[in-house]
Amino acid sequence: MTKQKITYLLSLTLLLSTLSFSQASSRTTIVENVNATKAGLVHVLNRTGDTIILKSSKEIYRFSILYHTQKESVLMDLGSKEAKIPLHHFEIGRYSVVAYREDAVYPISMNRISVISKPKDATADLEESILRSSLPEEELYKRNLKPRPKRNSDTRVAKVAPKPDNSRALAAAKQREEKARKKTEAAERAKKDLVQAEAKRAKKESALAEAKVLEAKEKKQRELAKAEANRVSKKQKALAEVEAKEREAKDKKTRELAQVEANRARIKQKAIADAKANEAIKERARLKTEKEKRDAERAENSITYAKADKINDKKEIAVKEVKYNISDIHNKSLLKQTREDYRKENLRPNGTKYEEAAIEEDKKAKK
């Protein structure tokens, strides 16, 4: 039971502290600069929300504060890794706090939402207030800034002596105070002029830094576009090479098929020509054989007829006397023999057949 009560009280305390912190921090808001955080520059508000705390891994040699409404800026040298900026010096509005390091310049956006009451022991000068809040006592002594005296907690009433008449001393003090005031005003004017010049220079440096960032971004985009174009070009070139190889292989295959087909046709034509030549050779041989056969038969017949003529010459030819009337050539009693029949039945005087009979025999032999 006791543990539960303790847990409940702790939870309630945490909730109340969170609520109070959120209410306090709502008086001022800042926008985190991611690049600054990555570079080791922490920029946060304190718990009461009335101070910006800057903690850096490297020395912050300078920082500036730009007023958006008044278009003025404050530039001051710091030379420390930690800075605390009291916010009661700033009215409600938007501001930019720029931290200068050796590696880069980091802007931080700030929005003052509500009024922050001025502490009792606060310093009116902004630069002195920032230096006293940020630097240790040793560094303050080096910069001719005396630390503030500690408050006296003794509440006892002191004895008051009667004031002497020192009107002359007061007048002299007043004159000195007036001279100091004029001197301070002149110094503030000179300081203000210097701040404006430094603000212009810081603005110019910020513009240059932004231009460099933009140029780097554009350069990166150009490089990416160039790389993409090279990749697309290489891909298209590879595709073109593949298509060219495929087309070449296809043309080669077509040429080979055409060559094979031409060889096949040439072989076929050669075979047909050889077959025709063989047939012609066979025909010529057959004709030659037939001619030789006919010549042999003619020679044999010539010999036979020659032998027959010799035999006939030896025999006596019986002459038959025929009496007929030549004037009556159309008498049917006279037997007539045509020239063709004569040549078919008889030979020439040299013992060879007549040409017509030989031609018919040649025709018959061809058939």
Phi, psi and omega per residue, in radians:
M1 nan -0.738 3.131
T2 -1.116 -0.695 3.127
K3 -1.108 -0.685 3.117
Q4 -1.114 -0.733 3.115
K5 -1.100 -0.737 3.134
I6 -1.096 -0.769 3.125
T7 -1.073 -0.725 -3.141
Y8 -1.123 -0.755 3.139
L9 -1.131 -0.703 3.115
L10 -1.120 -0.742 3.125
S11 -1.097 -0.740 3.139
L12 -1.132 -0.709 3.119
T13 -1.105 -0.758 3.133
L14 -1.094 -0.718 3.133
L15 -1.117 -0.771 -3.137
L16 -1.138 -0.708 3.133
S17 -1.158 -0.649 3.104
T18 -1.126 -0.747 3.136
L19 -1.128 -0.761 -3.139
S20 -1.146 -0.681 3.123
F21 -1.137 -0.738 3.134
S22 -1.137 -0.641 3.114
Q23 -1.198 -0.698 -3.133
A24 -1.218 -0.750 -3.083
S25 -1.284 -0.272 -3.141
S26 -1.255 -0.193 3.094
R27 -1.216 -0.408 3.133
T28 -2.538 2.441 3.058
T29 -2.242 2.557 3.073
I30 -2.235 2.634 3.102
V31 -1.777 2.169 -3.093
E32 -1.183 2.334 3.003
N33 -1.639 1.871 -3.049
V34 -1.084 -0.680 3.138
N35 -1.121 -0.676 3.107
A36 -1.145 -0.725 3.123
T37 -1.093 -0.731 3.122
K38 -1.141 -0.567 -3.125
A39 -1.424 0.027 3.093
G40 1.594 0.385 3.096
L41 -1.915 1.788 3.140
V42 -1.507 2.298 -3.136
H43 -2.387 1.916 -3.080
V44 -2.434 2.953 3.011
L45 -1.674 2.662 3.050
N46 -1.320 3.125 -3.045
R47 -1.132 -0.597 -3.135
T48 -1.472 -0.170 3.072
G49 1.292 0.331 -3.129
D50 -1.954 0.165 -3.123
T51 -2.585 2.394 2.996
I52 -1.663 2.279 -3.120
I53 -1.929 2.182 3.081
L54 -1.988 2.164 3.085
K55 -2.232 2.166 -3.031
S56 -2.174 2.603 3.054
S57 -1.316 -0.355 3.087
K58 -2.119 2.871 -3.077
E59 -1.206 2.330 3.008
I60 -1.615 1.801 -3.055
Y61 -1.467 -0.237 -3.127
R62 -2.868 2.671 2.972
F63 -2.647 2.754 -3.119
S64 -2.341 2.731 3.130
I65 -2.199 2.116 -3.087
L66 -1.842 2.213 3.079
Y67 -1.539 2.079 -3.131
H68 -1.259 -0.635 -3.072
T69 -1.327 -0.784 -3.096
Q70 -1.556 -0.184 -3.131
K71 0.978 0.692 3.059
E72 -2.132 2.851 -3.136
S73 -2.507 2.740 3.091
V74 -2.065 2.207 -3.132
L75 -2.124 2.261 -3.122
M76 -2.583 2.657 3.099
D77 -1.531 2.460 -3.114
L78 -2.066 -1.097 -3.139
G79 1.254 0.770 -3.132
S80 -2.625 2.781 3.098
K81 -1.512 -0.121 -3.110
E82 -2.372 2.437 3.120
A83 -2.460 2.496 3.094
K84 -2.227 2.139 -3.067
I85 -1.959 1.879 3.079
P86 -1.150 2.345 -3.022
L87 -1.684 -0.003 3.123
H88 -1.281 -0.198 3.089
H89 -1.340 -0.277 -2.993
F90 -1.865 2.376 3.085
E91 -1.402 3.083 3.135
I92 -1.190 2.315 -3.130
G93 2.691 -2.991 -3.099
R94 -1.829 2.452 -3.108
Y95 -2.420 2.851 3.029
S96 -2.251 2.152 3.085
V97 -1.796 2.109 -3.073
V98 -1.980 2.110 3.115
A99 -1.745 2.288 -3.119
Y100 -1.840 2.123 3.012
R101 -2.150 3.020 -3.115
E102 -1.165 -0.551 -3.068
D103 -1.458 -0.603 -3.071
A104 -2.914 3.087 3.073
V105 -1.981 2.268 -3.049
Y106 -2.111 1.920 3.082
P107 -1.493 2.503 3.132
I108 -2.271 2.178 -3.126
S109 -1.484 2.391 -3.134
M110 -2.310 2.449 3.116
N111 -2.216 1.992 3.091
R112 -1.514 2.074 -3.017
I113 -1.689 -0.779 -3.090
S114 -2.300 2.873 -3.095
V115 -1.281 2.445 3.070
I116 -1.941 2.198 -3.107
S117 -1.191 2.535 -3.111
K118 -1.397 2.266 3.100
P119 -1.104 2.761 -3.096
K120 -1.139 -0.726 -3.092
D121 -1.692 0.383 -3.084
A122 -1.285 2.628 3.089
T123 -1.600 2.393 -3.112
A124 -1.246 -0.579 -3.122
D125 -1.323 2.229 -3.086
L126 -1.140 -0.824 -3.087
E127 -1.095 -0.785 3.121
E128 -1.106 -0.704 3.131
S129 -1.082 -0.747 3.138
I130 -1.156 -0.765 -3.132
L131 -1.123 -0.748 3.124
R132 -1.124 -0.578 -3.141
S133 -1.379 -0.425 -2.995
S134 -1.764 -0.599 -2.987
L135 -1.748 2.639 3.052
P136 -1.307 3.042 -3.070
E137 -1.112 -0.673 -3.121
E138 -1.067 -0.729 3.140
E139 -1.232 -0.567 3.095
L140 -1.140 -0.700 3.101
Y141 -1.097 -0.686 3.138
K142 -1.108 -0.525 -3.101
R143 -1.712 0.291 3.088
N144 1.062 0.663 3.059
L145 -2.050 2.012 3.134
K146 -1.388 2.398 3.073
P147 -1.093 2.670 -3.140
R148 -1.212 2.469 3.095
P149 -1.211 2.590 3.134
K150 -1.296 2.541 -3.139
R151 -1.180 2.468 3.090
N152 -1.531 2.081 -3.096
S153 -1.539 0.070 3.135
D154 -1.327 2.102 -3.085
T155 -1.767 0.210 -3.140
R156 -1.287 2.569 -3.103
V157 -1.411 2.235 -3.123
A158 -1.534 2.735 3.104
K159 -1.373 2.334 -3.090
V160 -1.835 2.136 3.126
A161 -1.564 2.701 3.106
P162 -1.151 2.422 -3.088
K163 -1.318 2.320 3.086
P164 -1.363 2.860 3.116
D165 -1.393 1.835 -3.096
N166 -2.262 0.858 3.140
S167 -1.134 -0.671 3.112
R168 -1.124 -0.720 3.125
A169 -1.129 -0.658 3.111
L170 -1.146 -0.709 3.120
A171 -1.113 -0.749 3.107
A172 -1.102 -0.696 3.128
A173 -1.148 -0.652 3.122
K174 -1.138 -0.710 3.102
Q175 -1.105 -0.771 3.120
R176 -1.081 -0.692 3.130
E177 -1.136 -0.671 3.116
E178 -1.143 -0.749 3.083
K179 -1.071 -0.733 3.138
A180 -1.128 -0.680 3.138
R181 -1.098 -0.807 3.124
K182 -1.076 -0.718 3.118
K183 -1.102 -0.710 3.126
T184 -1.136 -0.726 3.123
E185 -1.090 -0.761 3.111
A186 -1.077 -0.736 3.121
A187 -1.120 -0.680 3.127
E188 -1.156 -0.684 3.096
R189 -1.102 -0.785 3.106
A190 -1.084 -0.694 3.124
K191 -1.140 -0.702 3.134
K192 -1.099 -0.751 3.091
D193 -1.064 -0.751 3.114
L194 -1.096 -0.700 3.138
V195 -1.103 -0.741 3.130
Q196 -1.098 -0.730 3.104
A197 -1.103 -0.761 3.121
E198 -1.137 -0.628 3.115
A199 -1.112 -0.748 3.103
K200 -1.077 -0.770 3.120
R201 -1.109 -0.716 3.121
A202 -1.137 -0.685 3.105
K203 -1.105 -0.715 3.103
K204 -1.126 -0.748 3.104
E205 -1.103 -0.711 3.106
S206 -1.105 -0.718 3.105
A207 -1.111 -0.716 3.102
L208 -1.107 -0.717 3.123
A209 -1.103 -0.762 3.104
E210 -1.106 -0.687 3.110
A211 -1.096 -0.709 3.103
K212 -1.110 -0.739 3.114
V213 -1.081 -0.783 3.130
L214 -1.110 -0.726 3.113
E215 -1.101 -0.727 3.100
A216 -1.106 -0.702 3.117
K217 -1.119 -0.789 3.118
E218 -1.119 -0.688 3.103
K219 -1.078 -0.739 3.109
K220 -1.111 -0.728 3.107
Q221 -1.104 -0.726 3.099
R222 -1.098 -0.722 3.117
E223 -1.113 -0.728 3.101
L224 -1.108 -0.736 3.120
A225 -1.113 -0.713 3.118
K226 -1.127 -0.755 3.108
A227 -1.081 -0.728 3.123
E228 -1.123 -0.735 3.114
A229 -1.100 -0.724 3.099
N230 -1.100 -0.714 3.131
R231 -1.110 -0.778 3.123
V232 -1.121 -0.713 3.132
S233 -1.108 -0.753 3.112
K234 -1.107 -0.707 3.134
K235 -1.121 -0.787 3.122
Q236 -1.116 -0.692 3.118
K237 -1.113 -0.734 3.110
A238 -1.104 -0.749 3.106
L239 -1.100 -0.726 3.127
A240 -1.107 -0.708 3.108
E241 -1.119 -0.730 3.114
V242 -1.098 -0.781 3.126
E243 -1.107 -0.703 3.120
A244 -1.105 -0.737 3.109
K245 -1.109 -0.774 3.114
E246 -1.092 -0.753 3.123
R247 -1.118 -0.715 3.103
E248 -1.108 -0.742 3.114
A249 -1.109 -0.704 3.132
K250 -1.136 -0.768 3.116
D251 -1.108 -0.706 3.124
K252 -1.089 -0.751 3.124
K253 -1.119 -0.714 3.117
T254 -1.099 -0.751 3.107
R255 -1.088 -0.723 3.122
E256 -1.110 -0.757 3.111
L257 -1.103 -0.733 3.117
A258 -1.104 -0.699 3.104
Q259 -1.111 -0.751 3.115
V260 -1.090 -0.759 3.136
E261 -1.125 -0.725 3.101
A262 -1.117 -0.719 3.092
N263 -1.094 -0.723 3.139
R264 -1.109 -0.766 3.133
A265 -1.136 -0.703 3.134
R266 -1.123 -0.738 3.106
I267 -1.098 -0.710 -3.142
K268 -1.135 -0.785 3.114
Q269 -1.093 -0.690 3.117
K270 -1.127 -0.707 3.118
A271 -1.113 -0.726 3.118
I272 -1.119 -0.770 3.124
A273 -1.092 -0.727 3.107
D274 -1.102 -0.710 3.127
A275 -1.108 -0.774 3.107
K276 -1.093 -0.728 3.126
A277 -1.083 -0.747 3.110
N278 -1.083 -0.746 3.097
E279 -1.075 -0.749 3.118
A280 -1.089 -0.703 3.123
I281 -1.107 -0.778 3.117
K282 -1.075 -0.738 -3.138
E283 -1.105 -0.766 3.112
R284 -1.102 -0.703 3.107
A285 -1.117 -0.703 3.134
R286 -1.129 -0.793 3.117
L287 -1.078 -0.709 3.120
K288 -1.101 -0.730 3.140
T289 -1.110 -0.769 3.134
E290 -1.117 -0.707 3.119
K291 -1.104 -0.773 3.105
E292 -1.077 -0.647 3.126
K293 -1.147 -0.777 3.118
R294 -1.109 -0.744 3.125
D295 -1.060 -0.700 3.121
A296 -1.129 -0.752 3.123
E297 -1.112 -0.734 3.125
R298 -1.102 -0.743 3.109
A299 -1.079 -0.734 3.133
E300 -1.121 -0.737 3.118
N301 -1.125 -0.703 3.115
S302 -1.038 -0.756 3.126
I303 -1.107 -0.727 -3.117
T304 -1.122 -0.810 3.139
Y305 -1.149 -0.627 3.107
A306 -1.097 -0.726 3.096
K307 -1.113 -0.722 -3.135
A308 -1.135 -0.688 3.117
D309 -1.117 -0.710 3.088
K310 -1.068 -0.708 3.125
I311 -1.173 -0.742 -3.128
N312 -1.159 -0.623 3.118
D313 -1.091 -0.602 -3.136
K314 -1.256 -0.559 3.129
K315 -1.369 2.640 3.076
E316 -1.510 2.325 -3.125
I317 -1.557 2.145 -3.138
A318 -1.387 2.162 -3.113
V319 -1.604 2.151 3.140
K320 -1.869 2.235 -3.121
E321 -1.549 2.157 -3.103
V322 -2.053 2.246 3.119
K323 -1.939 2.189 3.127
Y324 -2.698 2.754 -3.093
N325 -1.604 1.965 -3.102
I326 -1.234 -0.497 -3.098
S327 -1.177 -0.463 -3.134
D328 -1.771 1.356 -3.063
I329 -1.422 -0.250 -3.111
H330 -1.685 0.235 3.129
N331 -1.347 2.336 -3.110
K332 -1.271 -0.180 3.130
S333 -1.319 -0.205 -3.112
L334 -1.708 2.191 3.107
L335 -1.470 2.221 -3.097
K336 -1.945 2.513 3.129
Q337 -2.153 2.245 -3.124
T338 -1.372 2.890 -3.137
R339 -1.142 -0.663 -3.118
E340 -1.177 -0.732 3.124
D341 -1.160 -0.610 3.117
Y342 -1.115 -0.829 -3.097
R343 -1.165 -0.515 3.088
K344 -1.228 -0.595 -3.051
E345 -1.620 -0.319 -3.041
N346 -2.155 2.850 3.106
L347 -1.845 2.969 3.051
R348 -1.259 2.915 3.122
P349 -1.092 -0.457 3.131
N350 -1.460 0.040 3.096
G351 1.576 0.062 3.111
T352 -1.793 2.790 3.128
K353 -1.280 2.801 3.074
Y354 -1.246 2.761 -3.057
E355 -1.086 -0.640 -3.119
E356 -1.146 -0.742 3.102
A357 -1.117 -0.672 3.105
A358 -1.153 -0.687 3.124
I359 -1.119 -0.755 3.128
E360 -1.119 -0.684 3.113
E361 -1.121 -0.660 3.095
D362 -1.116 -0.745 3.116
K363 -1.070 -0.771 3.124
K364 -1.097 -0.701 3.129
A365 -1.132 -0.675 3.111
K366 -1.171 -0.684 3.109
K367 -1.138 nan nan
